[in-house]
């Protein structure tokens, strides 16, 4: 805890700030480099036919890799994986196989974003 003071409307105000984080073991930086096997896990998770789109958190849970490792692999393997044109339900980035065609929902979402001018 870090105690600080400031002046507001001529009065002294004292406040403290506390930063807390709750890291899961998979979110802690890995000591070993990303292997080809890790890349294959991520690619398989995104190409899974049970899901139309996958979020970074979803892939991290399914592969038991850190979020940063999954994000790095998704950035590196853009030849096989594409990012959706519109964000997911809660504004998260979603990914799909590059071979999967753009869905009508993506097109409709893109039109909605264009009309409301809320581009990424």
N, CA, C and O atoms as a GROMACS GRO file, in nm:
protein
  480
    1UNK      N    1   0.084  -0.116   0.000
    1UNK     CA    2   0.000   0.000   0.000
    1UNK      C    3   0.089   0.123   0.000
    1UNK      O    4   0.189   0.129   0.071
    2UNK      N    5   0.052   0.220  -0.080
    2UNK     CA    6   0.131   0.339  -0.097
    2UNK      C    7   0.046   0.460  -0.057
    2UNK      O    8  -0.045   0.497  -0.131
    3UNK      N    9   0.076   0.523   0.058
    3UNK     CA   10  -0.002   0.638   0.105
    3UNK      C   11   0.047   0.765   0.037
    3UNK      O   12   0.168   0.789   0.027
    4UNK      N   13  -0.048   0.846  -0.009
    4UNK     CA   14  -0.015   0.971  -0.076
    4UNK      C   15  -0.109   1.080  -0.027
    4UNK      O   16  -0.214   1.051   0.030
    5UNK      N   17  -0.070   1.204  -0.049
    5UNK     CA   18  -0.159   1.315  -0.014
    5UNK      C   19  -0.159   1.415  -0.129
    5UNK      O   20  -0.063   1.425  -0.206
    6UNK      N   21  -0.269   1.488  -0.138
    6UNK     CA   22  -0.286   1.584  -0.246
    6UNK      C   23  -0.378   1.694  -0.196
    6UNK      O   24  -0.440   1.681  -0.090
    7UNK      N   25  -0.387   1.801  -0.271
    7UNK     CA   26  -0.475   1.911  -0.234
    7UNK      C   27  -0.590   1.916  -0.333
    7UNK      O   28  -0.570   1.918  -0.454
    8UNK      N   29  -0.712   1.919  -0.280
    8UNK     CA   30  -0.830   1.924  -0.364
    8UNK      C   31  -0.924   2.029  -0.306
    8UNK      O   32  -0.966   2.017  -0.191
    9UNK      N   33  -0.958   2.130  -0.384
    9UNK     CA   34  -1.044   2.242  -0.338
    9UNK      C   35  -0.990   2.305  -0.211
    9UNK      O   36  -1.067   2.341  -0.122
   10UNK      N   37  -0.859   2.320  -0.203
   10UNK     CA   38  -0.799   2.385  -0.086
   10UNK      C   39  -0.790   2.296   0.037
   10UNK      O   40  -0.745   2.343   0.141
   11UNK      N   41  -0.831   2.172   0.029
   11UNK     CA   42  -0.824   2.081   0.143
   11UNK      C   43  -0.721   1.972   0.116
   11UNK      O   44  -0.704   1.929   0.001
   12UNK      N   45  -0.653   1.929   0.219
   12UNK     CA   46  -0.559   1.817   0.206
   12UNK      C   47  -0.637   1.687   0.203
   12UNK      O   48  -0.722   1.662   0.289
   13UNK      N   49  -0.607   1.605   0.106
   13UNK     CA   50  -0.673   1.476   0.092
   13UNK      C   51  -0.566   1.369   0.096
   13UNK      O   52  -0.465   1.378   0.026
   14UNK      N   53  -0.588   1.268   0.179
   14UNK     CA   54  -0.495   1.155   0.188
   14UNK      C   55  -0.563   1.032   0.130
   14UNK      O   56  -0.680   1.005   0.156
   15UNK      N   57  -0.488   0.959   0.051
   15UNK     CA   58  -0.542   0.838  -0.010
   15UNK      C   59  -0.430   0.737  -0.026
   15UNK      O   60  -0.312   0.770  -0.015
   16UNK      N   61  -0.469   0.616  -0.051
   16UNK     CA   62  -0.371   0.511  -0.073
   16UNK      C   63  -0.412   0.430  -0.196
   16UNK      O   64  -0.530   0.420  -0.229
   17UNK      N   65  -0.313   0.375  -0.260
   17UNK     CA   66  -0.338   0.292  -0.377
   17UNK      C   67  -0.283   0.153  -0.353
   17UNK      O   68  -0.176   0.135  -0.295
   18UNK      N   69  -0.357   0.057  -0.398
   18UNK     CA   70  -0.316  -0.082  -0.387
   18UNK      C   71  -0.337  -0.148  -0.521
   18UNK      O   72  -0.444  -0.137  -0.581
   19UNK      N   73  -0.237  -0.216  -0.568
   19UNK     CA   74  -0.248  -0.289  -0.694
   19UNK      C   75  -0.243  -0.437  -0.662
   19UNK      O   76  -0.148  -0.486  -0.601
   20UNK      N   77  -0.346  -0.508  -0.703
   20UNK     CA   78  -0.349  -0.652  -0.681
   20UNK      C   79  -0.369  -0.721  -0.814
   20UNK      O   80  -0.442  -0.672  -0.901
   21UNK      N   81  -0.305  -0.833  -0.829
   21UNK     CA   82  -0.325  -0.914  -0.948
   21UNK      C   83  -0.344  -1.057  -0.904
   21UNK      O   84  -0.288  -1.102  -0.804
   22UNK      N   85  -0.423  -1.128  -0.980
   22UNK     CA   86  -0.445  -1.270  -0.954
   22UNK      C   87  -0.399  -1.346  -1.077
   22UNK      O   88  -0.473  -1.359  -1.174
   23UNK      N   89  -0.280  -1.394  -1.072
   23UNK     CA   90  -0.224  -1.467  -1.185
   23UNK      C   91  -0.247  -1.615  -1.167
   23UNK      O   92  -0.230  -1.669  -1.058
   24UNK      N   93  -0.285  -1.680  -1.274
   24UNK     CA   94  -0.296  -1.825  -1.274
   24UNK      C   95  -0.160  -1.880  -1.315
   24UNK      O   96  -0.083  -1.810  -1.381
   25UNK      N   97  -0.129  -2.002  -1.276
   25UNK     CA   98   0.003  -2.058  -1.308
   25UNK      C   99   0.037  -2.051  -1.457
   25UNK      O  100   0.153  -2.030  -1.491
   26UNK      N  101  -0.062  -2.068  -1.547
   26UNK     CA  102  -0.031  -2.065  -1.690
   26UNK      C  103  -0.001  -1.925  -1.740
   26UNK      O  104   0.055  -1.909  -1.848
   27UNK      N  105  -0.040  -1.820  -1.660
   27UNK     CA  106  -0.016  -1.682  -1.701
   27UNK      C  107   0.122  -1.632  -1.660
   27UNK      O  108   0.166  -1.528  -1.709
   28UNK      N  109   0.188  -1.703  -1.573
   28UNK     CA  110   0.322  -1.664  -1.531
   28UNK      C  111   0.419  -1.696  -1.645
   28UNK      O  112   0.408  -1.801  -1.709
   29UNK      N  113   0.511  -1.607  -1.669
   29UNK     CA  114   0.602  -1.622  -1.783
   29UNK      C  115   0.669  -1.759  -1.781
   29UNK      O  116   0.718  -1.806  -1.678
   30UNK      N  117   0.670  -1.820  -1.896
   30UNK     CA  118   0.731  -1.952  -1.909
   30UNK      C  119   0.882  -1.937  -1.919
   30UNK      O  120   0.932  -1.839  -1.974
   31UNK      N  121   0.952  -2.035  -1.866
   31UNK     CA  122   1.097  -2.030  -1.873
   31UNK      C  123   1.150  -2.098  -1.999
   31UNK      O  124   1.262  -2.070  -2.042
   32UNK      N  125   1.071  -2.187  -2.058
   32UNK     CA  126   1.118  -2.256  -2.177
   32UNK      C  127   1.060  -2.189  -2.301
   32UNK      O  128   0.951  -2.132  -2.295
   33UNK      N  129   1.130  -2.195  -2.413
   33UNK     CA  130   1.079  -2.133  -2.536
   33UNK      C  131   0.960  -2.211  -2.592
   33UNK      O  132   0.937  -2.326  -2.555
   34UNK      N  133   0.887  -2.147  -2.679
   34UNK     CA  134   0.772  -2.210  -2.743
   34UNK      C  135   0.822  -2.313  -2.842
   34UNK      O  136   0.909  -2.284  -2.925
   35UNK      N  137   0.768  -2.433  -2.834
   35UNK     CA  138   0.813  -2.542  -2.920
   35UNK      C  139   0.716  -2.561  -3.036
   35UNK      O  140   0.607  -2.502  -3.039
   36UNK      N  141   0.756  -2.643  -3.131
   36UNK     CA  142   0.670  -2.677  -3.244
   36UNK      C  143   0.546  -2.751  -3.195
   36UNK      O  144   0.439  -2.740  -3.254
   37UNK      N  145   0.561  -2.827  -3.087
   37UNK     CA  146   0.448  -2.899  -3.029
   37UNK      C  147   0.346  -2.801  -2.972
   37UNK      O  148   0.225  -2.822  -2.985
   38UNK      N  149   0.393  -2.693  -2.910
   38UNK     CA  150   0.303  -2.589  -2.858
   38UNK      C  151   0.227  -2.523  -2.974
   38UNK      O  152   0.107  -2.498  -2.964
   39UNK      N  153   0.299  -2.494  -3.082
   39UNK     CA  154   0.234  -2.435  -3.198
   39UNK      C  155   0.128  -2.528  -3.254
   39UNK      O  156   0.019  -2.483  -3.292
   40UNK      N  157   0.159  -2.656  -3.258
   40UNK     CA  158   0.063  -2.754  -3.310
   40UNK      C  159  -0.061  -2.760  -3.221
   40UNK      O  160  -0.173  -2.774  -3.272
   41UNK      N  161  -0.044  -2.751  -3.090
   41UNK     CA  162  -0.158  -2.751  -2.998
   41UNK      C  163  -0.250  -2.632  -3.025
   41UNK      O  164  -0.372  -2.647  -3.030
   42UNK      N  165  -0.189  -2.514  -3.043
   42UNK     CA  166  -0.267  -2.392  -3.066
   42UNK      C  167  -0.340  -2.401  -3.199
   42UNK      O  168  -0.458  -2.368  -3.208
   43UNK      N  169  -0.271  -2.444  -3.302
   43UNK     CA  170  -0.332  -2.456  -3.434
   43UNK      C  171  -0.448  -2.556  -3.430
   43UNK      O  172  -0.554  -2.530  -3.487
   44UNK      N  173  -0.427  -2.668  -3.363
   44UNK     CA  174  -0.534  -2.769  -3.351
   44UNK      C  175  -0.654  -2.714  -3.275
   44UNK      O  176  -0.768  -2.744  -3.310
   45UNK      N  177  -0.628  -2.635  -3.172
   45UNK     CA  178  -0.738  -2.577  -3.093
   45UNK      C  179  -0.819  -2.479  -3.176
   45UNK      O  180  -0.941  -2.476  -3.165
   46UNK      N  181  -0.754  -2.399  -3.259
   46UNK     CA  182  -0.826  -2.302  -3.342
   46UNK      C  183  -0.898  -2.373  -3.457
   46UNK      O  184  -1.008  -2.331  -3.495
   47UNK      N  185  -0.840  -2.478  -3.510
   47UNK     CA  186  -0.901  -2.551  -3.622
   47UNK      C  187  -1.008  -2.650  -3.576
   47UNK      O  188  -1.070  -2.715  -3.660
   48UNK      N  189  -1.030  -2.663  -3.447
   48UNK     CA  190  -1.129  -2.755  -3.392
   48UNK      C  191  -1.267  -2.726  -3.451
   48UNK      O  192  -1.317  -2.614  -3.437
   49UNK      N  193  -1.330  -2.824  -3.517
   49UNK     CA  194  -1.459  -2.798  -3.581
   49UNK      C  195  -1.573  -2.772  -3.482
   49UNK      O  196  -1.680  -2.728  -3.522
   50UNK      N  197  -1.552  -2.799  -3.355
   50UNK     CA  198  -1.656  -2.774  -3.255
   50UNK      C  199  -1.678  -2.625  -3.232
   50UNK      O  200  -1.781  -2.585  -3.178
   51UNK      N  201  -1.581  -2.543  -3.273
   51UNK     CA  202  -1.590  -2.398  -3.251
   51UNK      C  203  -1.576  -2.324  -3.383
   51UNK      O  204  -1.488  -2.355  -3.462
   52UNK      N  205  -1.664  -2.227  -3.406
   52UNK     CA  206  -1.650  -2.143  -3.524
   52UNK      C  207  -1.535  -2.045  -3.506
   52UNK      O  208  -1.455  -2.025  -3.597
   53UNK      N  209  -1.526  -1.986  -3.387
   53UNK     CA  210  -1.422  -1.891  -3.354
   53UNK      C  211  -1.366  -1.924  -3.217
   53UNK      O  212  -1.434  -1.984  -3.134
   54UNK      N  213  -1.241  -1.886  -3.193
   54UNK     CA  214  -1.176  -1.909  -3.064
   54UNK      C  215  -1.116  -1.780  -3.013
   54UNK      O  216  -1.061  -1.701  -3.091
   55UNK      N  217  -1.125  -1.757  -2.882
   55UNK     CA  218  -1.059  -1.642  -2.821
   55UNK      C  219  -0.922  -1.687  -2.770
   55UNK      O  220  -0.895  -1.807  -2.762
   56UNK      N  221  -0.838  -1.592  -2.738
   56UNK     CA  222  -0.706  -1.623  -2.686
   56UNK      C  223  -0.718  -1.698  -2.554
   56UNK      O  224  -0.648  -1.796  -2.531
   57UNK      N  225  -0.809  -1.651  -2.468
   57UNK     CA  226  -0.829  -1.718  -2.339
   57UNK      C  227  -0.880  -1.861  -2.356
   57UNK      O  228  -0.838  -1.952  -2.284
   58UNK      N  229  -0.971  -1.882  -2.452
   58UNK     CA  230  -1.024  -2.015  -2.477
   58UNK      C  231  -0.916  -2.111  -2.525
   58UNK      O  232  -0.910  -2.226  -2.481
   59UNK      N  233  -0.831  -2.064  -2.615
   59UNK     CA  234  -0.722  -2.148  -2.665
   59UNK      C  235  -0.622  -2.177  -2.552
   59UNK      O  236  -0.571  -2.288  -2.541
   60UNK      N  237  -0.595  -2.077  -2.470
   60UNK     CA  238  -0.502  -2.096  -2.358
   60UNK      C  239  -0.555  -2.202  -2.261
   60UNK      O  240  -0.478  -2.284  -2.211
   61UNK      N  241  -0.685  -2.200  -2.234
   61UNK     CA  242  -0.744  -2.301  -2.145
   61UNK      C  243  -0.737  -2.439  -2.206
   61UNK      O  244  -0.703  -2.536  -2.137
   62UNK      N  245  -0.768  -2.450  -2.335
   62UNK     CA  246  -0.769  -2.582  -2.401
   62UNK      C  247  -0.630  -2.641  -2.419
   62UNK      O  248  -0.615  -2.763  -2.419
   63UNK      N  249  -0.530  -2.556  -2.435
   63UNK     CA  250  -0.394  -2.606  -2.460
   63UNK      C  251  -0.306  -2.605  -2.335
   63UNK      O  252  -0.196  -2.661  -2.336
   64UNK      N  253  -0.354  -2.542  -2.228
   64UNK     CA  254  -0.278  -2.529  -2.103
   64UNK      C  255  -0.146  -2.454  -2.126
   64UNK      O  256  -0.043  -2.487  -2.067
   65UNK      N  257  -0.153  -2.352  -2.211
   65UNK     CA  258  -0.040  -2.264  -2.235
   65UNK      C  259  -0.073  -2.126  -2.180
   65UNK      O  260  -0.190  -2.096  -2.152
   66UNK      N  261   0.028  -2.042  -2.165
   66UNK     CA  262   0.003  -1.907  -2.117
   66UNK      C  263  -0.066  -1.824  -2.225
   66UNK      O  264  -0.055  -1.853  -2.344
   67UNK      N  265  -0.135  -1.723  -2.181
   67UNK     CA  266  -0.206  -1.635  -2.273
   67UNK      C  267  -0.108  -1.566  -2.369
   67UNK      O  268  -0.136  -1.552  -2.488
   68UNK      N  269   0.006  -1.524  -2.316
   68UNK     CA  270   0.105  -1.456  -2.400
   68UNK      C  271   0.166  -1.551  -2.503
   68UNK      O  272   0.195  -1.510  -2.616
   69UNK      N  273   0.186  -1.677  -2.465
   69UNK     CA  274   0.240  -1.775  -2.559
   69UNK      C  275   0.140  -1.799  -2.672
   69UNK      O  276   0.179  -1.806  -2.789
   70UNK      N  277   0.013  -1.812  -2.638
   70UNK     CA  278  -0.090  -1.834  -2.740
   70UNK      C  279  -0.098  -1.713  -2.832
   70UNK      O  280  -0.108  -1.728  -2.954
   71UNK      N  281  -0.095  -1.594  -2.774
   71UNK     CA  282  -0.102  -1.472  -2.855
   71UNK      C  283   0.016  -1.464  -2.952
   71UNK      O  284  -0.001  -1.425  -3.068
   72UNK      N  285   0.135  -1.500  -2.904
   72UNK     CA  286   0.253  -1.498  -2.990
   72UNK      C  287   0.243  -1.598  -3.104
   72UNK      O  288   0.281  -1.567  -3.217
   73UNK      N  289   0.191  -1.716  -3.076
   73UNK     CA  290   0.176  -1.818  -3.180
   73UNK      C  291   0.072  -1.774  -3.282
   73UNK      O  292   0.091  -1.793  -3.402
   74UNK      N  293  -0.038  -1.715  -3.234
   74UNK     CA  294  -0.142  -1.668  -3.327
   74UNK      C  295  -0.090  -1.557  -3.418
   74UNK      O  296  -0.127  -1.550  -3.535
   75UNK      N  297  -0.004  -1.472  -3.364
   75UNK     CA  298   0.055  -1.366  -3.446
   75UNK      C  299   0.151  -1.423  -3.549
   75UNK      O  300   0.156  -1.375  -3.662
   76UNK      N  301   0.226  -1.526  -3.510
   76UNK     CA  302   0.326  -1.586  -3.598
   76UNK      C  303   0.264  -1.670  -3.710
   76UNK      O  304   0.317  -1.676  -3.820
   77UNK      N  305   0.153  -1.735  -3.681
   77UNK     CA  306   0.094  -1.829  -3.776
   77UNK      C  307  -0.025  -1.771  -3.851
   77UNK      O  308  -0.129  -1.836  -3.862
   78UNK      N  309  -0.010  -1.651  -3.902
   78UNK     CA  310  -0.117  -1.587  -3.977
   78UNK      C  311  -0.138  -1.652  -4.114
   78UNK      O  312  -0.234  -1.620  -4.184
   79UNK      N  313  -0.048  -1.741  -4.152
   79UNK     CA  314  -0.068  -1.814  -4.276
   79UNK      C  315  -0.178  -1.918  -4.263
   79UNK      O  316  -0.239  -1.957  -4.363
   80UNK      N  317  -0.205  -1.965  -4.139
   80UNK     CA  318  -0.308  -2.066  -4.116
   80UNK      C  319  -0.429  -2.012  -4.040
   80UNK      O  320  -0.539  -2.066  -4.051
   81UNK      N  321  -0.407  -1.906  -3.963
   81UNK     CA  322  -0.511  -1.855  -3.873
   81UNK      C  323  -0.536  -1.709  -3.904
   81UNK      O  324  -0.443  -1.631  -3.925
   82UNK      N  325  -0.663  -1.671  -3.906
   82UNK     CA  326  -0.698  -1.531  -3.930
   82UNK      C  327  -0.775  -1.477  -3.810
   82UNK      O  328  -0.844  -1.550  -3.740
   83UNK      N  329  -0.760  -1.346  -3.789
   83UNK     CA  330  -0.838  -1.280  -3.686
   83UNK      C  331  -0.971  -1.240  -3.746
   83UNK      O  332  -0.976  -1.196  -3.861
   84UNK      N  333  -1.078  -1.255  -3.671
   84UNK     CA  334  -1.210  -1.219  -3.720
   84UNK      C  335  -1.217  -1.070  -3.750
   84UNK      O  336  -1.146  -0.990  -3.689
   85UNK      N  337  -1.301  -1.034  -3.846
   85UNK     CA  338  -1.316  -0.895  -3.884
   85UNK      C  339  -1.381  -0.810  -3.776
   85UNK      O  340  -1.360  -0.689  -3.770
   86UNK      N  341  -1.461  -0.873  -3.692
   86UNK     CA  342  -1.530  -0.802  -3.584
   86UNK      C  343  -1.500  -0.871  -3.452
   86UNK      O  344  -1.475  -0.992  -3.450
   87UNK      N  345  -1.501  -0.797  -3.341
   87UNK     CA  346  -1.474  -0.860  -3.212
   87UNK      C  347  -1.587  -0.956  -3.172
   87UNK      O  348  -1.697  -0.951  -3.226
   88UNK      N  349  -1.556  -1.042  -3.076
   88UNK     CA  350  -1.653  -1.138  -3.027
   88UNK      C  351  -1.761  -1.074  -2.942
   88UNK      O  352  -1.773  -0.951  -2.935
   89UNK      N  353  -1.839  -1.159  -2.876
   89UNK     CA  354  -1.955  -1.115  -2.799
   89UNK      C  355  -1.920  -1.013  -2.692
   89UNK      O  356  -1.996  -0.918  -2.671
   90UNK      N  357  -1.810  -1.029  -2.625
   90UNK     CA  358  -1.770  -0.939  -2.517
   90UNK      C  359  -1.656  -0.846  -2.559
   90UNK      O  360  -1.585  -0.793  -2.473
   91UNK      N  361  -1.639  -0.826  -2.688
   91UNK     CA  362  -1.536  -0.737  -2.738
   91UNK      C  363  -1.397  -0.799  -2.746
   91UNK      O  364  -1.299  -0.729  -2.770
   92UNK      N  365  -1.388  -0.928  -2.727
   92UNK     CA  366  -1.259  -0.996  -2.732
   92UNK      C  367  -1.220  -1.028  -2.876
   92UNK      O  368  -1.306  -1.045  -2.963
   93UNK      N  369  -1.091  -1.037  -2.899
   93UNK     CA  370  -1.040  -1.076  -3.030
   93UNK      C  371  -1.072  -1.224  -3.052
   93UNK      O  372  -1.052  -1.306  -2.962
   94UNK      N  373  -1.122  -1.257  -3.170
   94UNK     CA  374  -1.154  -1.396  -3.201
   94UNK      C  375  -1.076  -1.439  -3.325
   94UNK      O  376  -1.042  -1.356  -3.410
   95UNK      N  377  -1.048  -1.567  -3.334
   95UNK     CA  378  -0.966  -1.622  -3.441
   95UNK      C  379  -1.034  -1.743  -3.502
   95UNK      O  380  -1.110  -1.814  -3.435
   96UNK      N  381  -1.006  -1.767  -3.628
   96UNK     CA  382  -1.059  -1.882  -3.700
   96UNK      C  383  -0.955  -1.929  -3.800
   96UNK      O  384  -0.854  -1.863  -3.824
   97UNK      N  385  -0.981  -2.044  -3.858
   97UNK     CA  386  -0.892  -2.095  -3.962
   97UNK      C  387  -0.900  -2.005  -4.084
   97UNK      O  388  -1.009  -1.959  -4.120
   98UNK      N  389  -0.787  -1.979  -4.147
   98UNK     CA  390  -0.786  -1.894  -4.266
   98UNK      C  391  -0.867  -1.960  -4.378
   98UNK      O  392  -0.920  -1.890  -4.465
   99UNK      N  393  -0.876  -2.092  -4.377
   99UNK     CA  394  -0.951  -2.162  -4.482
   99UNK      C  395  -1.102  -2.149  -4.462
   99UNK      O  396  -1.179  -2.172  -4.555
  100UNK      N  397  -1.145  -2.112  -4.343
  100UNK     CA  398  -1.289  -2.096  -4.316
  100UNK      C  399  -1.337  -1.965  -4.378
  100UNK      O  400  -1.278  -1.860  -4.354
  101UNK      N  401  -1.443  -1.970  -4.458
  101UNK     CA  402  -1.490  -1.846  -4.523
  101UNK      C  403  -1.547  -1.747  -4.421
  101UNK      O  404  -1.585  -1.784  -4.310
  102UNK      N  405  -1.551  -1.621  -4.462
  102UNK     CA  406  -1.607  -1.516  -4.377
  102UNK      C  407  -1.757  -1.541  -4.366
  102UNK      O  408  -1.825  -1.558  -4.467
  103UNK      N  409  -1.808  -1.544  -4.244
  103UNK     CA  410  -1.948  -1.576  -4.220
  103UNK      C  411  -2.037  -1.454  -4.243
  103UNK      O  412  -1.990  -1.341  -4.246
  104UNK      N  413  -2.166  -1.480  -4.258
  104UNK     CA  414  -2.261  -1.368  -4.275
  104UNK      C  415  -2.268  -1.284  -4.150
  104UNK      O  416  -2.293  -1.164  -4.157
  105UNK      N  417  -2.246  -1.346  -4.033
  105UNK     CA  418  -2.246  -1.269  -3.908
  105UNK      C  419  -2.129  -1.172  -3.904
  105UNK      O  420  -2.142  -1.059  -3.856
  106UNK      N  421  -2.014  -1.216  -3.955
  106UNK     CA  422  -1.898  -1.126  -3.962
  106UNK      C  423  -1.928  -1.009  -4.056
  106UNK      O  424  -1.898  -0.894  -4.025
  107UNK      N  425  -1.987  -1.040  -4.170
  107UNK     CA  426  -2.021  -0.934  -4.266
  107UNK      C  427  -2.122  -0.836  -4.206
  107UNK      O  428  -2.109  -0.715  -4.222
  108UNK      N  429  -2.223  -0.889  -4.137
  108UNK     CA  430  -2.324  -0.805  -4.074
  108UNK      C  431  -2.261  -0.721  -3.963
  108UNK      O  432  -2.291  -0.602  -3.949
  109UNK      N  433  -2.174  -0.782  -3.883
  109UNK     CA  434  -2.104  -0.709  -3.778
  109UNK      C  435  -2.014  -0.601  -3.833
  109UNK      O  436  -2.004  -0.492  -3.776
  110UNK      N  437  -1.948  -0.631  -3.944
  110UNK     CA  438  -1.862  -0.531  -4.007
  110UNK      C  439  -1.945  -0.414  -4.061
  110UNK      O  440  -1.903  -0.299  -4.051
  111UNK      N  441  -2.060  -0.444  -4.116
  111UNK     CA  442  -2.150  -0.339  -4.163
  111UNK      C  443  -2.196  -0.252  -4.045
  111UNK      O  444  -2.202  -0.129  -4.056
  112UNK      N  445  -2.230  -0.317  -3.934
  112UNK     CA  446  -2.272  -0.244  -3.814
  112UNK      C  447  -2.159  -0.154  -3.763
  112UNK      O  448  -2.183  -0.039  -3.725
  113UNK      N  449  -2.036  -0.205  -3.762
  113UNK     CA  450  -1.922  -0.125  -3.719
  113UNK      C  451  -1.899  -0.007  -3.814
  113UNK      O  452  -1.865   0.103  -3.771
  114UNK      N  453  -1.917  -0.032  -3.942
  114UNK     CA  454  -1.898   0.074  -4.041
  114UNK      C  455  -2.002   0.184  -4.023
  114UNK      O  456  -1.970   0.303  -4.030
  115UNK      N  457  -2.126   0.144  -4.000
  115UNK     CA  458  -2.234   0.242  -3.984
  115UNK      C  459  -2.215   0.324  -3.858
  115UNK      O  460  -2.236   0.446  -3.859
  116UNK      N  461  -2.175   0.259  -3.750
  116UNK     CA  462  -2.158   0.331  -3.622
  116UNK      C  463  -2.020   0.392  -3.608
  116UNK      O  464  -1.993   0.461  -3.510
  117UNK      N  465  -1.932   0.368  -3.706
  117UNK     CA  466  -1.796   0.424  -3.707
  117UNK      C  467  -1.715   0.386  -3.584
  117UNK      O  468  -1.644   0.470  -3.529
  118UNK      N  469  -1.725   0.261  -3.540
  118UNK     CA  470  -1.647   0.214  -3.425
  118UNK      C  471  -1.547   0.110  -3.474
  118UNK      O  472  -1.556  -0.008  -3.439
  119UNK      N  473  -1.452   0.154  -3.554
  119UNK     CA  474  -1.349   0.066  -3.607
  119UNK      C  475  -1.249   0.031  -3.498
  119UNK      O  476  -1.240   0.099  -3.396
  120UNK      N  477  -1.175  -0.078  -3.522
  120UNK     CA  478  -1.066  -0.114  -3.431
  120UNK      C  479  -0.948  -0.028  -3.458
  120UNK      O  480  -0.845  -0.042  -3.392
   0.00000   0.00000   0.00000
